[in-house]
Amino acid sequence: MHHDHQRTQTESIQSLFGEALRESGDLARKELALFRTEMADNVRSLVMGIAMLLAAAVFGMATLILLTNAFVEWLATVVNSEALAALITAGITAAIAIGLGLFARSKFSSITPNHTVRSIQRDADLLSERVSR
């Protein structure tokens, strides 16, 4: 009788363990399905965001062209020369473009992760110091 009771307990534990494994597998599959769905939604949102950003850039460029043209036409009435107005406007827009380009270049040159590089160098020095002991 004691042997049967022990065997029943062992089978119950094995059954519970097997059920826990199955439920864990089901849960993992459901979590993976949720992850895939969420990532697909995120990718769709990202693509839509990029498309809208490109559309905004196109309309922004069109607006800049129209505003520049309007400025040239207004300036032409002030200086009495359309050619001179176009040259002045081109000089102003070129100065803005050069200024923005130089500003961007300065920002790009500072993207080196200096703190991380120094930290890695310190770690490497510490490791080589410990190894050499």
KASUL-V567513 format. One record per pair of residues at least 4 apart in sequence whose ideal C-beta (glycine too) atoms are under 6 Angstrom apart, sorted by the first residue. I is the first residue (numbers start at 1). J is the second residue. Records with the same first field share a line. If there is no record, write none. Layout:
I->J, J
This chain:
11->15
56->60
71->75, 89
72->85, 86, 89
75->79, 85
76->82, 85
79->84, 85
90->94
113->117
